[in-house]
Every structure is written in structure tokens, then in C-alpha cells.
């Protein structure tokens, strides 16, 4: 059956689908997969977070994965060739998790210092964000893994995230917030886009036909699928008519046979629109299955890849992002034989394994070393270390001051 699906005509498949099967395709059955239509041999494909490492399909009992520096650090390298290699690396990491779609990169503009996911984005500069995103997407998709670039658009604050309204001029929208996505589409052609939670000038992005149809598809020439952010679908007819192809996660809240058939019977959603969305999903699933048949029709197991080469790559990526440090006078690396050399190691995180952010970026790292252990283990003989906590982290400091 797998070979039949890979060679099948998508328009012919759509004609064979029942209405309920078409509806089923437009949402996921669970957190990470698309729906199977067994009668026609249509497989599910798996998606995975995230931008700095491929977590896999469990938040709580996750398979360890290589954790890379965050995207803000990646952009600090100003090295598109290196970020292309990041994409290739993550493409391989995605496939060993039995997934063929990575929910990344994030290229929103870091406009709010209280934005909890700012570290997932590249920069506050639209051009830098766009060229880095394009390099990342090109590297990822060179491995046959679909990039889901996110979040279109204006996903830049935490307060009332799903209701937040960004009021801006068309010029600001085009020249600042849409610009990174436009550059990525022009130079890399992501195979999927994810919509933002919030609203632009009063209209939720997942329900915005100007954004999803006129700009993304007609103006920019996008031909992949548009996926909602998780629980970022807020309607039946508005979202489908605007061009939102896939409601995630499942089971669906909106794209159920009961709600959808009611929308069809009252013609708030036309059968032709339902066919368009089903065609988009089927085309995407088929392309990913053709690119990765061993993964899509494989055993579904998630694995860990940890090698000296992988660790060395991540160290190089981290080092290239450290642009604020200046090695004045060639102090580093420490020369062996200087018995009088003393180094102060200061900070509350010096002996802690602080790695990765929360949310989409959270994962169980396959390899972690504390700064203290990394520095002391690699120091030449004769070097002495003085460690002190120094200033406590902000939350603990605030607790002390309140007592």
C-alpha cells in the first residue's frame, strides 16, 4: 500500500475521500501526528519541536537529543554557512526521531524584553533574522525534512498571548515583522508555515485571508501547508476559509465531523474549500513520504545520536556565538607550565547544568557538562581555581530582599 500512495494522483485521492475523511485530514489525532486514512493507504507523518534540538514525541519521558545553542546565539555568529550546517545536523536528528517535519526555525522579532520565547528567535534585526532563517531552512530541507517556519506573524509577547493584538502600520508590518519570513520564502522556500497565536490589527493570524492567501500564497508563491500553533485555532469557518490547512494538536476542537458538516450544510464552508485544504495536506504528506519512505513507513521508534563529532560541532557553534568576549593579549588558551596561574570562576550557574529553554525548546539533552567541570577538566596542570557564587540569580535575590 505504501508504494501505491507514493505514486497516487492527489486529485484522484481527494475524489475518493468521503467528507468525513477530508475533515479528518485537516487536524491531528494527537499532539504530534497527522491522521491516517487506512482505507486509501494514506499514512500519518510525525512532527517534532524544536529550534535548538529535536525533542521527539514526549514531554515527560523524552528520548535524549543533542541540544544546540539557541537561535539568538546562532544569529550572533553572522555565519550563514555554519547555520546551514546546523539545519543539516537537525535534519538528521529529526529523522532518527521518526519524524519528517521540524517545527522550526522561529524568526519573530525580539521587540519585548519580557517575551519568554525571545531566545528562540534570531534577532531584533529583520534582515539578519531573514538570512539566518533561510540558511537554517535550506540546510534542514536538504535532508528531506520539512521546515515549519514560525510564527506568522507578530508573536512577540507573553501577556494574553492568544488575544494579543499588534496594531501597526502596513509599512512596519512589511519592513520589520514580515520581512524575515519573506526573505526565508524567497531564498529557501519552507515547506510549511505556522501561524501566530495573536492578532494583527484586530484579526487573528490563523483567520487572516490577507496574510495567508494574498501575501503568503499569491504574492510570495508559497505552495506548502499552513499549520496552526498548538491550540492556536479559534474557529471553524473563518480559519478554513482564510487558508489554515491543519489544526494542531489533536483531537481537534473545531474540525470535527459534527461542526464541519454543519458549516458545510449552511454553506459557511464550501465543498470546494474543503477540497482545497485536503489537497494541500495530501500533497504535503505525499511529498514527505516520497522523500523519506524509510521514516514514514518505518518502525516509528525514537533514537539518540551522540558522537564526538556531534559534540565538537555544538561546541564550535557555541564558541562562534560568543561575540562579546575579547581575547585581549592572547590570554586564552591558558599556556601549560604557568604554575602561578589562578582563575576565578564566579556565578550561580557555574556548577549548574543550565541548558535549553522551556516550551518548544525544552528537551532532555544527550550530553551536558557544567561550565565548572568543562573548564577544570581541560585546564593545564598547575592552574588553580577559586570558585564563588557571586551574585545570586534574580528570583532568589528577590526572595532574600523580601524577607
C-alpha positions in Angstrom: 0.0 0.0 0.0 2.9 2.4 0.7 4.0 2.2 -2.9 0.5 2.9 -4.2 0.2 6.1 -2.1 3.7 7.3 -3.2 2.6 7.0 -6.9 -1.0 8.1 -6.5 -2.6 11.1 -8.1 -3.6 13.5 -5.3 -6.6 14.9 -7.2 -7.8 11.3 -7.7 -7.3 10.6 -4.0 -9.3 13.7 -3.0 -12.2 12.5 -5.2 -12.2 9.1 -3.4 -12.3 10.6 0.1 -15.6 10.8 1.9 -16.5 14.1 3.5 -15.7 12.8 7.0 -12.3 11.6 5.7 -11.5 15.0 4.3 -12.4 16.6 7.6 -10.2 14.1 9.4 -7.2 15.1 7.4 -7.4 18.7 8.5 -6.4 18.1 12.1 -4.2 15.8 14.1 -5.3 12.7 16.2 -2.8 13.6 18.9 0.0 16.0 19.8 2.5 15.2 17.0 0.9 13.3 14.1 -1.3 13.8 11.1 -4.2 11.4 10.6 -4.1 8.1 8.8 -6.7 7.1 6.2 -6.2 3.4 6.2 -8.9 2.7 3.5 -6.8 4.6 0.9 -3.3 3.8 2.3 -2.7 7.4 3.4 -0.1 7.3 6.2 0.5 9.7 9.1 3.6 11.8 9.3 5.1 13.0 12.6 6.2 16.5 13.5 8.6 17.5 16.3 9.8 20.5 18.2 12.1 22.5 18.1 14.5 25.1 17.0 17.6 24.1 19.0 17.2 20.3 19.2 14.7 17.6 18.2 12.8 16.6 21.4 10.7 13.8 19.9 7.1 13.0 20.8 7.1 13.1 24.6 7.4 16.0 27.0 7.9 13.8 30.1 9.6 10.6 29.0 11.6 12.0 26.1 14.3 10.3 24.2 17.6 12.3 24.7 18.7 14.6 21.9 21.6 16.8 21.1 21.0 20.3 22.4 22.3 23.1 20.3 22.8 26.8 21.3 19.6 28.9 21.0 18.9 30.8 17.8 19.9 34.1 19.3 23.4 32.6 19.8 23.2 31.2 16.2 22.5 34.6 14.7 25.4 36.1 16.7 27.8 34.1 14.5 26.7 36.1 11.4 27.8 32.9 9.6 25.2 31.6 7.1 27.3 28.6 6.1 27.5 27.5 9.7 23.8 27.9 10.2 23.2 25.8 7.0 25.2 23.1 8.7 23.0 23.5 11.8 20.0 22.8 9.5 21.6 19.7 8.1 22.5 18.5 11.6 19.0 18.9 12.8 17.6 17.2 9.7 19.4 14.0 10.6 18.4 14.4 14.3 14.7 14.8 13.1 14.8 11.6 11.1 16.2 9.4 13.9 13.2 10.6 15.9 11.0 9.0 13.2 9.8 12.5 12.2 9.9 14.3 8.8 8.8 17.8 9.9 10.6 20.1 12.3 8.7 23.0 13.9 11.4 25.5 13.3 13.0 27.9 12.8 11.5 30.8 14.8 12.1 34.2 13.2 9.9 36.6 15.1 11.3 40.0 16.0 12.6 40.3 19.6 10.7 43.5 20.4 9.7 42.9 24.0 12.3 42.1 26.8 9.6 40.2 28.7 9.0 37.9 25.7 9.6 34.5 27.2 10.4 32.9 23.8 12.7 35.6 22.5 15.7 33.3 22.8 14.1 31.0 20.2 14.3 33.9 17.6 17.4 35.0 15.8 17.4 38.8 16.3 15.6 42.1 16.5 17.1 42.9 13.1 14.7 41.8 10.3 17.5 41.3 7.7 19.7 39.2 10.0 16.7 37.2 11.0 15.7 36.5 7.4 19.1 35.4 6.1 19.8 33.2 9.1 16.3 31.6 8.8 16.9 31.0 5.1 20.2 29.3 5.8 18.6 27.2 8.5 15.7 26.1 6.3 18.0 25.3 3.3 20.1 23.1 5.5 17.2 21.3 7.1 15.3 20.7 3.8 18.5 19.5 2.1 17.9 16.4 4.3 14.3 15.9 3.1 12.9 17.3 6.4 10.2 19.9 6.1 10.8 23.2 7.9 7.8 24.8 9.6 8.9 28.4 9.9 7.1 30.2 12.7 5.2 32.2 13.9 3.5 34.2 11.2 3.4 37.0 12.4 4.0 39.3 15.4 4.3 36.6 18.0 6.4 38.7 20.3 4.9 39.0 23.7 3.5 36.8 26.5 0.7 38.8 28.1 -2.6 37.4 26.8 -0.7 35.6 24.2 -3.7 34.2 22.3 -5.6 37.5 22.4 -2.7 40.0 22.0 -3.3 42.5 19.3 -0.4 44.1 17.4 -1.5 47.4 16.0 0.9 48.6 13.3 1.2 50.3 10.0 1.4 48.4 6.8 5.0 49.7 6.5 6.0 48.4 9.9 4.3 45.0 9.2 6.1 44.7 5.8 9.6 46.1 6.7 10.0 44.7 10.2 7.7 41.8 11.1 7.0 40.1 7.8 10.5 40.8 6.3 12.3 37.8 7.8 9.6 35.4 6.6 9.7 37.0 3.2 13.4 36.5 2.9 13.2 32.9 4.0 10.4 32.2 1.5 12.4 33.9 -1.3 15.7 32.2 -0.6 14.7 28.9 0.9 11.0 28.1 0.2 10.0 26.5 3.5 7.6 23.6 3.0 5.3 24.7 5.9 4.4 27.9 7.8 3.0 28.1 11.4 0.6 30.9 12.3 0.9 33.1 15.3 -1.4 33.0 18.3 -2.3 36.7 18.3 -4.0 39.3 16.1 -2.7 41.8 13.7 -4.9 44.9 13.5 -7.9 43.1 15.0 -7.8 39.8 13.1 -6.2 36.6 14.4 -3.4 35.5 12.1 -4.9 32.0 11.8 -8.1 33.6 10.4 -6.5 36.3 8.3 -7.0 35.7 4.5 -5.0 38.8 3.6 -2.0 37.2 5.4 -2.4 33.6 4.5 -3.8 33.9 1.0 -3.0 37.2 -0.5 0.5 37.7 0.9 1.8 34.2 1.6 0.4 32.3 -1.3 -0.4 34.8 -4.1 2.3 37.3 -3.5 5.2 35.1 -2.2 4.3 32.0 -4.1 4.1 29.6 -1.1 2.8 26.2 -2.0 3.2 24.2 1.2 0.8 23.8 4.2 -0.2 26.3 6.9 -0.3 24.8 10.4 -1.8 26.4 13.5 0.3 26.9 16.6 -0.8 24.4 19.2 -4.3 25.4 20.3 -4.0 28.4 18.1 -7.1 27.6 16.0 -10.2 29.6 17.2 -12.9 28.9 14.7 -14.3 26.5 12.1 -15.3 28.5 9.0 -13.0 31.6 9.5 -9.8 29.6 9.7 -10.6 27.2 6.9 -11.7 29.9 4.6 -8.6 32.0 5.4 -6.3 29.2 4.4 -5.3 27.4 7.6 -4.8 23.8 6.5 -4.1 21.9 9.7 -5.4 22.4 13.2 -3.0 21.2 15.9 -2.9 19.4 18.2 -5.5 16.7 18.2 -8.1 15.5 19.0 -9.5 18.6 17.3 -11.7 21.2 19.0 -13.0 22.7 15.8 -12.6 20.4 12.8 -14.9 17.6 14.0 -17.5 16.0 11.7 -20.3 17.5 13.8 -19.1 21.1 13.5 -17.8 20.8 9.9 -20.8 19.1 8.4 -22.9 21.9 10.0 -20.7 24.5 8.4 -21.0 22.7 5.0 -24.8 22.4 5.2 -25.2 26.1 5.9 -22.5 26.9 3.3 -20.3 28.8 5.6 -17.6 26.4 4.3 -18.0 25.3 0.6 -17.1 21.8 -0.5 -14.6 23.3 -2.9 -12.8 24.9 0.0 -12.7 21.7 2.0 -11.2 20.0 -1.1 -8.5 22.7 -1.3 -7.4 22.2 2.3 -7.5 18.4 1.9 -5.4 18.7 -1.3 -2.8 20.8 0.5 -2.5 18.2 3.3 -2.4 15.2 1.0 0.2 16.8 -1.3 2.4 17.6 1.7 2.1 14.2 3.2 2.9 12.5 -0.1 5.9 14.7 -0.8 7.3 13.9 2.7 6.7 10.2 2.3 8.4 10.2 -1.1 11.4 12.0 0.4 11.6 9.8 3.5 9.8 6.5 2.8 12.0 4.6 5.3 10.9 7.1 8.1 7.3 7.5 7.2 6.7 3.7 6.8 9.4 2.7 9.3 9.1 1.4 12.9 8.3 4.7 14.5 10.9 4.3 17.1 12.8 7.3 18.5 16.6 7.1 18.9 19.5 9.1 20.2 22.6 10.1 18.3 25.6 11.1 20.4 29.1 11.2 18.9 32.4 13.0 19.4 31.8 14.7 16.1 28.4 15.9 17.1 29.7 17.3 20.4 32.5 19.1 18.7 30.1 20.7 16.2 27.9 22.0 19.0 31.0 23.4 20.9 32.1 25.2 17.7 28.6 26.6 17.2 28.6 27.9 20.8 32.1 29.4 20.5 31.3 31.2 17.3 28.3 32.8 19.0 30.3 34.4 21.8 30.9 37.7 20.1 31.0 39.9 23.2 34.2 38.2 24.5 37.5 39.7 23.6 40.7 37.6 23.9 42.9 40.6 24.6 46.6 39.9 24.7 46.1 36.3 23.8 45.3 35.2 27.3 43.4 32.2 26.1 44.0 29.4 25.8 45.9 29.1 29.0 49.5 28.0 28.4 50.7 25.0 30.3 53.6 25.3 32.7 52.4 28.5 34.4 52.1 27.2 37.9 51.2 30.6 39.3 48.1 31.0 37.1 44.9 31.4 39.2 41.4 31.6 37.6 38.3 32.9 39.3 35.1 31.0 38.5 32.1 33.1 39.5 28.4 32.8 39.2 25.3 30.8 40.4 25.2 28.8 37.2 28.9 27.8 37.2 28.2 24.4 38.8 24.6 24.0 37.4 23.6 22.3 34.2 21.5 25.2 32.8 20.8 24.1 29.3 17.9 24.8 26.8 14.9 27.0 27.3 11.4 26.0 28.1 8.4 25.3 26.0 9.2 24.3 22.4 12.9 24.4 23.1 12.8 22.1 26.1 14.5 18.7 25.7 16.4 16.0 27.5 20.0 16.6 26.4 22.0 13.6 25.4 25.2 15.3 26.7 25.6 18.1 29.3 28.6 19.4 31.1 28.7 22.3 33.7 30.9 25.3 33.0 32.9 24.4 36.1 33.5 20.8 35.1 34.3 21.8 31.5 36.9 24.4 32.5 38.6 22.5 35.2 38.8 19.2 33.3 40.5 20.8 30.4 42.9 23.1 32.2 46.7 22.6 32.0 48.5 21.2 35.0 49.4 23.8 37.7 46.4 26.0 37.1 44.4 26.8 40.3 40.8 27.8 40.5 38.8 29.9 43.0 35.0 29.4 42.9 32.4 31.6 44.4 28.7 32.0 43.8 28.9 35.8 43.5 25.5 37.4 42.9 22.6 35.0 43.2 20.1 34.7 40.4 17.4 37.3 40.2 14.5 35.2 41.6 16.5 34.1 44.6 17.8 37.6 45.2 14.3 39.0 45.1 13.2 36.4 47.7 16.0 37.4 50.1 15.1 41.1 49.8 11.5 40.4 50.6 12.3 38.7 53.9 
